[in-house]
Amino acid sequence: MQFIFATNNENKVKEIRNALGNSFKIISLKEAGIDKEIPEPYDSLEANASEKSRVIFEMTKKNCFSEDTGLEVESLNGAPGVISARYAGENASYADNVEKLLQEMKGKENRSARFRTVISLIINGEEKQFEGICTGKITEIVVGKEGFGYDPVFIADGADKTFGEMTLEEKKEFSHRGKAVEKFVFFLNNHGVHE
């Protein structure tokens, strides 16, 4: 069975494919021939994920899913949250966002944070949502060059290095995206949806 993954982020495609293994075929927007940036106008991950999958479903009428992920930092009242990808401005790079976060965290003792992913699946025209959470803390400096986004400044609870120092395989053990994908696969397998 195949699904269109409503994202233009190749890193996310790689991570989701890695988490899904060979259970289901994932087609990126690019591979589906869709050249569209879908806006994320809402103030919740749930609503943005929903919007992205709905737009693609309406365009294609095919089973699809999307996800929205935010980094929620306790001492910043949950920021950057829903604007994680645009924290330092509309066209900010990953490095810009990380730099802004480290600036905001200067001198803060409480460095607790969590990554939260919401997957919105539309299958046979019906939407289901799955959430994955990974708790951890923000480092004081950038460590590692792997992954993307805030990975080099986030250490998951139970880990001894940042996501930025982990291989995809290592990250899978802790990953918020991986946890959401597990629920997604569990749902598909338990609702008679097979390859």
NUPA-520152 format. One line per 10 residues: for each residue x, y, z of N, C-alpha, C, O. Coordinates in pm, whole numbers, plus 50000, padded with zeros to 5 digits. Layout:
% NUPA-520152
X/Y/Z/X/Y/Z/X/Y/Z/X/Y/Z ~ ...
END
This chain:
% NUPA-520152
50084/49882/50000/50000/50000/50000/50088/50124/50000/50193/50126/50065 ~ 50047/50226/49927/50131/50345/49926/50058/50470/49975/49936/50484/49965 ~ 50140/50560/50027/50089/50685/50082/50172/50800/50030/50294/50788/50016 ~ 50107/50911/50001/50182/51033/49968/50213/51102/50101/50125/51123/50184 ~ 50340/51136/50120/50381/51207/50240/50386/51355/50205/50469/51399/50126 ~ 50296/51432/50266/50280/51574/50232/50391/51660/50293/50367/51737/50386 ~ 50511/51646/50238/50622/51730/50283/50720/51754/50169/50731/51673/50077 ~ 50791/51866/50178/50900/51893/50084/51034/51877/50156/51140/51907/50099 ~ 51030/51831/50281/51151/51818/50361/51210/51678/50343/51159/51580/50398 ~ 51319/51670/50266/51381/51541/50235/51432/51469/50361/51432/51346/50367
51474/51547/50462/51521/51485/50587/51407/51409/50655/51427/51299/50708 ~ 51288/51469/50652/51172/51403/50714/51134/51277/50637/51098/51175/50696 ~ 51143/51285/50504/51111/51169/50420/51205/51054/50456/51162/50940/50473 ~ 51334/51086/50467/51436/50986/50500/51406/50921/50636/51412/50799/50651 ~ 51374/51007/50733/51351/50957/50869/51226/50869/50876/51227/50765/50940 ~ 51120/50913/50809/50995/50835/50811/51015/50702/50737/50968/50598/50783 ~ 51083/50705/50625/51108/50579/50551/51189/50484/50637/51163/50363/50639 ~ 51287/50539/50708/51371/50457/50795/51286/50394/50906/51303/50277/50940 ~ 51196/50473/50964/51111/50424/51074/51009/50321/51024/50975/50227/51097 ~ 50959/50338/50902/50857/50247/50849/50915/50117/50795/50844/50017/50782
51044/50119/50764/51103/50000/50703/51037/49976/50568/51010/50069/50492 ~ 51009/49848/50537/50949/49819/50407/50800/49792/50415/50740/49739/50321 ~ 50739/49828/50530/50598/49796/50548/50507/49861/50443/50416/49798/50390 ~ 50535/49989/50415/50448/50064/50325/50534/50150/50234/50645/50189/50270 ~ 50482/50180/50117/50558/50263/50023/50523/50409/50044/50405/50447/50043 ~ 50626/50490/50064/50606/50633/50088/50651/50711/49964/50761/50692/49913 ~ 50564/50797/49918/50596/50880/49801/50601/51025/49848/50504/51076/49905 ~ 50713/51092/49823/50723/51233/49863/50643/51318/49765/50606/51271/49658 ~ 50617/51442/49801/50544/51533/49711/50618/51544/49578/50557/51543/49471 ~ 50750/51554/49587/50832/51567/49467/50811/51447/49375/50791/51461/49254
50816/51327/49436/50798/51204/49357/50656/51194/49301/50634/51132/49197 ~ 50561/51256/49370/50422/51254/49322/50399/51363/49218/50289/51378/49164 ~ 50506/51441/49191/50494/51548/49091/50417/51669/49142/50363/51747/49063 ~ 50412/51683/49274/50339/51798/49333/50441/51901/49379/50523/51875/49467 ~ 50434/52018/49319/50527/52124/49355/50448/52232/49427/50405/52331/49368 ~ 50429/52212/49557/50343/52304/49631/50395/52318/49774/50421/52219/49842 ~ 50409/52441/49817/50440/52467/49957/50306/52483/50028/50228/52571/49993 ~ 50279/52399/50126/50151/52409/50196/50171/52496/50320/50257/52466/50403 ~ 50092/52601/50332/50110/52689/50448/50076/52619/50580/49999/52522/50583 ~ 50134/52669/50688/50104/52617/50822/50050/52735/50903/50120/52791/50987
49924/52772/50877/49872/52897/50933/49822/52888/51077/49789/52991/51137 ~ 49815/52767/51131/49748/52752/51260/49844/52756/51378/49965/52746/51362 ~ 49787/52770/51498/49874/52780/51615/49882/52648/51692/49916/52646/51810 ~ 49849/52538/51624/49871/52407/51688/49928/52311/51585/49899/52321/51465 ~ 50008/52217/51633/50068/52116/51545/49957/52032/51481/49964/51997/51364 ~ 49853/52001/51562/49742/51918/51514/49674/51982/51393/49651/51916/51291 ~ 49644/52112/51405/49572/52180/51296/49659/52195/51172/49609/52181/51060 ~ 49788/52222/51191/49878/52234/51075/49896/52100/51003/49897/52095/50880 ~ 49910/51993/51080/49926/51860/51020/49800/51826/50940/49807/51775/50828 ~ 49687/51856/50999/49558/51832/50935/49544/51907/50803/49501/51851/50702
49583/52033/50807/49575/52119/50688/49658/52060/50573/49612/52054/50459 ~ 49781/52016/50607/49870/51965/50502/49816/51838/50438/49817/51823/50316 ~ 49767/51745/50521/49716/51620/50461/49586/51647/50385/49562/51586/50281 ~ 49503/51738/50437/49375/51767/50370/49398/51828/50231/49331/51791/50135 ~ 49493/51922/50223/49523/51987/50094/49567/51882/49991/49521/51884/49877 ~ 49655/51792/50033/49706/51690/49939/49597/51590/49903/49587/51546/49789 ~ 49515/51553/50003/49405/51459/49973/49308/51521/49872/49263/51454/49779 ~ 49276/51648/49891/49183/51714/49799/49240/51723/49658/49166/51715/49559 ~ 49372/51740/49649/49436/51748/49517/49442/51612/49447/49424/51603/49326 ~ 49468/51505/49526/49499/51375/49465/49392/51269/49485/49383/51174/49407
49310/51285/49590/49213/51182/49632/49282/51049/49665/49222/50942/49657 ~ 49411/51058/49704/49486/50937/49739/49515/50937/49889/49517/51042/49953 ~ 49536/50817/49944/49574/50806/50084/49703/50884/50106/49799/50871/50030 ~ 49704/50965/50211/49823/51047/50234/49835/51078/50382/49743/51055/50460 ~ 49950/51130/50419/49968/51173/50557/50066/51289/50559/50141/51311/50464 ~ 50063/51361/50669/50159/51470/50687/50197/51468/50833/50137/51397/50914 ~ 50296/51548/50866/50326/51561/51008/50369/51703/51036/50418/51773/50947 ~ 50352/51743/51159/50406/51871/51202/50476/51843/51333/50426/51769/51418 ~ 50593/51902/51348/50675/51877/51466/50717/52009/51527/50748/52104/51455 ~ 50718/52014/51658/50765/52134/51726/50857/52097/51841/50843/51991/51902
50949/52186/51870/51032/52173/51990/50969/52264/52095/50953/52384/52073 ~ 50932/52205/52209/50866/52282/52315/50959/52291/52436/50988/52190/52500 ~ 51004/52413/52466/51101/52432/52573/51029/52488/52696/50963/52592/52690 ~ 51046/52415/52808/50973/52449/52930/50996/52594/52976/50900/52666/53003 ~ 51122/52635/52986/51150/52769/53041/51116/52881/52942/51122/52999/52978 ~ 51079/52845/52818/51035/52947/52721/50884/52935/52698/50832/52975/52594 ~ 50815/52880/52799/50669/52864/52790/50623/52788/52666/50521/52820/52605 ~ 50701/52686/52630/50660/52603/52516/50710/52651/52381/50687/52585/52280 ~ 50780/52765/52378/50837/52812/52251/50958/52724/52218/51012/52661/52309 ~ 51000/52717/52093/50940/52775/51973/50812/52706/51926/50735/52764/51849
50788/52582/51973/50660/52516/51945/50623/52510/51798/50700/52464/51713 ~ 50502/52559/51770/50447/52549/51636/50527/52627/51531/50518/52599/51412 ~ 50606/52726/51577/50687/52802/51479/50835/52757/51480/50924/52834/51442 ~ 50860/52634/51523/50997/52584/51533/51079/52605/51406/51196/52643/51413 ~ 51018/52580/51291/51092/52592/51164/51115/52737/51124/51201/52767/51041 ~ 51037/52829/51184/51047/52971/51147/51084/53058/51268/51057/53178/51270 ~ 51144/52996/51368/51168/53064/51495/51247/53194/51478/51216/53295/51541 ~ 51350/53190/51393/51434/53310/51375/51390/53392/51253/51464/53478/51205 ~ 51269/53364/51203/51218/53440/51088/51173/53349/50976/51208/53231/50973 ~ 51096/53404/50883/51036/53325/50774/51135/53240/50696/51108/53123/50670
51249/53297/50659/51344/53220/50576/51467/53176/50654/51576/53161/50599 ~ 51447/53155/50784/51559/53118/50871/51614/52980/50835/51539/52889/50797 ~ 51745/52966/50848/51808/52834/50828/51802/52759/50961/51768/52816/51065 ~ 51835/52628/50956/51840/52551/51081/51936/52618/51179/51908/52629/51298 ~ 52052/52663/51126/52154/52724/51212/52103/52853/51277/52132/52879/51394 ~ 52026/52933/51202/51969/53058/51258/51876/53026/51375/51881/53091/51479 ~ 51791/52924/51356/51694/52888/51460/51766/52838/51585/51729/52872/51698 ~ 51868/52756/51565/51945/52701/51678/52013/52814/51753/52012/52818/51876 ~ 52072/52907/51679/52141/53021/51742/52044/53105/51825/52076/53145/51937 ~ 51925/53130/51770/51826/53209/51845/51786/53135/51972/51773/53195/52079
51766/53003/51960/51726/52924/52077/51834/52932/52185/51803/52954/52302 ~ 51960/52913/52147/52068/52917/52246/52078/53055/52312/52109/53065/52431 ~ 52053/53160/52234/52052/53297/52290/51942/53309/52395/51965/53358/52506 ~ 51821/53263/52358/51706/53273/52450/51728/53191/52578/51674/53223/52684 ~ 51808/53085/52567/51830/52994/52680/51947/53038/52769/51972/52976/52873 ~ 52018/53142/52729/52135/53187/52806/52096/53212/52952/52001/53283/52981 ~ 52174/53150/53042/52152/53174/53185/52033/53099/53244/52007/53113/53364 ~ 51961/53023/53165/51843/52950/53219/51889/52815/53275/51956/52737/53208 ~ 51849/52791/53400/51887/52664/53463/51800/52550/53413/51849/52440/53388 ~ 51672/52576/53399/51581/52472/53353/51594/52458/53201/51552/52545/53126
51654/52348/53158/51677/52329/53014/51589/52216/52958/51615/52165/52849 ~ 51485/52180/53034/51394/52073/52990/51319/52113/52864/51275/52227/52849 ~ 51306/52016/52774/51236/52042/52648/51180/51911/52596/51216/51803/52642 ~ 51092/51922/52499/51044/51800/52435/51016/51828/52288/50975/51937/52250 ~ 51039/51727/52208/50998/51730/52068/50861/51663/52064/50840/51560/52126 ~ 50770/51723/51990/50638/51663/51975/50603/51658/51827/50611/51759/51756 ~ 50565/51541/51781/50525/51521/51642/50379/51479/51637/50335/51395/51716 ~ 50305/51538/51545/50168/51493/51521/50158/51451/51374/50188/51529/51284 ~ 50117/51326/51353/50095/51276/51217/49945/51280/51189/49865/51234/51270 ~ 49910/51335/51075/49770/51334/51030/49762/51242/50909/49823/51270/50805
49688/51134/50923/49672/51037/50815/49531/51050/50759/49433/51053/50833 ~ 49522/51058/50628/49390/51051/50565/49387/50923/50484/49459/50908/50385 ~ 49301/50831/50527/49290/50701/50460/49144/50678/50426/49057/50687/50513 ~ 49119/50648/50301/48981/50633/50253/48896/50754/50290/48778/50741/50323 ~ 48958/50871/50285/48884/50995/50311/48865/51030/50457/48809/51135/50488 ~ 48912/50943/50549/48894/50972/50693/49027/51005/50758/49130/50946/50726 ~ 49022/51102/50849/49147/51144/50915/49166/51079/51051/49072/51065/51129 ~ 49290/51039/51078/49331/50989/51210/49459/51064/51246/49539/51098/51158 ~ 49478/51089/51376/49602/51156/51418/49678/51070/51519/49618/50998/51600 ~ 49811/51080/51514/49898/51005/51603/50006/51099/51656/50063/51179/51582
50032/51089/51788/50128/51181/51848/50249/51104/51900/50237/50993/51952 ~ 50366/51164/51885/50488/51107/51942/50563/51215/52017/50578/51327/51968 ~ 50610/51181/52138/50681/51280/52221/50816/51224/52266/50826/51108/52304 ~ 50917/51308/52260/51048/51271/52312/51093/51382/52406/51110/51496/52364 ~ 51112/51348/52534/51155/51450/52631/51307/51448/52642/51373/51348/52615 ~ 51359/51562/52683/51504/51572/52697/51544/51710/52745/51468/51777/52815 ~ 51664/51753/52705/51706/51887/52746/51789/51953/52636/51842/51887/52546 ~ 51798/52085/52647/51873/52165/52550/52017/52182/52600/52039/52217/52716 ~ 52113/52157/52513/52254/52172/52550/52290/52321/52548/52210/52405/52508 ~ 52411/52352/52593/52453/52493/52591/52526/52529/52463/52539/52646/52428
52572/52425/52393/52643/52450/52266/52597/52348/52161/52536/52246/52193 ~ 52627/52378/52037/52595/52289/51925/52692/52171/51926/52814/52190/51927 ~ 52638/52048/51924/52724/51930/51922/52674/51831/51816/52563/51780/51826 ~ 52757/51805/51715/52723/51706/51613/52672/51769/51484/52620/51881/51483 ~ 52688/51694/51376/52649/51746/51244/52544/51658/51176/52506/51683/51062 ~ 52496/51556/51247/52394/51469/51188/52256/51530/51207/52240/51631/51274 ~ 52156/51465/51145/52019/51509/51165/51993/51646/51103/52060/51686/51008 ~ 51896/51716/51158/51858/51847/51105/51785/51924/51214/51758/51872/51322 ~ 51753/52048/51184/51677/52128/51282/51754/52147/51411/51871/52186/51411 ~ 51686/52119/51522/51745/52141/51655/51822/52019/51706/51864/52016/51822
51842/51919/51621/51908/51795/51664/52041/51817/51736/52067/51749/51836 ~ 52128/51912/51690/52258/51925/51758/52254/51994/51894/52357/52006/51959 ~ 52136/52038/51939/52128/52099/52074/52029/52026/52164/51989/52079/52268 ~ 51989/51905/52124/51889/51831/52202/51944/51695/52243/51986/51615/52159 ~ 51942/51669/52375/51978/51536/52426/51852/51472/52483/51792/51526/52576 ~ 51814/51359/52428/51694/51289/52476/51720/51227/52612/51833/51187/52642 ~ 51615/51219/52696/51629/51150/52824/51676/51007/52797/51620/50937/52713 ~ 51779/50965/52871/51830/50828/52854/51941/50820/52751/52004/50715/52736 ~ 51967/50929/52680/52075/50929/52580/52197/51000/52638/52185/51079/52732 ~ 52315/50970/52582/52436/51036/52632/52497/51127/52526/52609/51176/52542
52423/51149/52418/52472/51241/52315/52353/51306/52246/52239/51260/52257 ~ 52381/51414/52174/52272/51486/52107/52223/51406/51986/52292/51316/51936 ~ 52102/51441/51939/52051/51382/51815/52149/51414/51700/52161/51338/51604 ~ 52217/51527/51713/52313/51568/51610/52436/51479/51601/52512/51486/51504 ~ 52457/51395/51704/52571/51302/51704/52527/51159/51671/52610/51068/51663 ~ 52397/51139/51653/52345/51003/51632/52325/50970/51485/52298/51058/51403 ~ 52338/50841/51454/52299/50793/51322/52146/50785/51322/52084/50793/51427 ~ 52087/50770/51204/51941/50753/51195/51896/50635/51281/51794/50642/51349 ~ 51974/50526/51277/51939/50406/51353/51937/50433/51503/51846/50389/51574 ~ 52038/50507/51551/52045/50539/51695/51931/50630/51735/51869/50613/51839
51904/50728/51649/51800/50826/51681/51662/50760/51688/51575/50802/51765 ~ 51643/50657/51607/51515/50588/51598/51467/50539/51735/51347/50537/51763 ~ 51563/50500/51821/51529/50447/51953/51457/50552/52040/51373/50517/52123 ~ 51490/50680/52021/51434/50787/52105/51330/50873/52033/51245/50935/52096 ~ 51339/50875/51901/51271/50976/51821/51120/50991/51841/51045/50893/51840 ~ 51079/51116/51858/50938/51155/51864/50867/51115/51735/50755/51066/51737 ~ 50937/51136/51622/50878/51103/51492/50861/50951/51483/50760/50901/51433 ~ 50963/50879/51535/50957/50733/51537/50839/50683/51620/50773/50586/51582 ~ 50814/50750/51734/50704/50707/51822/50568/50730/51756/50477/50648/51767 ~ 50556/50843/51686/50431/50871/51615/50412/50770/51502/50301/50723/51477
50523/50737/51434/50517/50640/51323/50478/50501/51376/50404/50428/51309 ~ 50527/50464/51494/50490/50334/51553/50339/50324/51570/50279/50221/51538 ~ 50278/50431/51621/50132/50431/51641/50060/50425/51506/49957/50358/51492 ~ 50116/50494/51411/50062/50500/51274/50063/50358/51214/49963/50314/51158 ~ 50177/50289/51225/50190/50153/51170/50099/50056/51246/50036/49969/51186 ~ 50095/50071/51379/50009/49986/51461/49864/49999/51413/49794/49899/51398 ~ 49822/50122/51391/49685/50147/51343/49663/50078/51208/49563/50009/51189 ~ 49756/50097/51115/49740/50040/50981/49734/49887/50987/49651/49824/50922 ~ 49825/49829/51067/49828/49682/51076/49706/49625/51145/49664/49513/51116 ~ 49648/49701/51238/49533/49651/51313/49399/49687/51251/49293/49652/51304
49405/49756/51140/49279/49790/51071/49276/49727/50933/49212/49775/50840 ~ 49350/49615/50924/49346/49540/50799/49406/49613/50680/49377/49582/50564 ~ 49490/49711/50709/49556/49783/50599/49693/49720/50581/49780/49733/50667 ~ 49712/49651/50471/49841/49587/50450/49902/49633/50321/49841/49702/50240 ~ 50028/49589/50305/50103/49633/50187/50028/49595/50060/50075/49624/49950
END
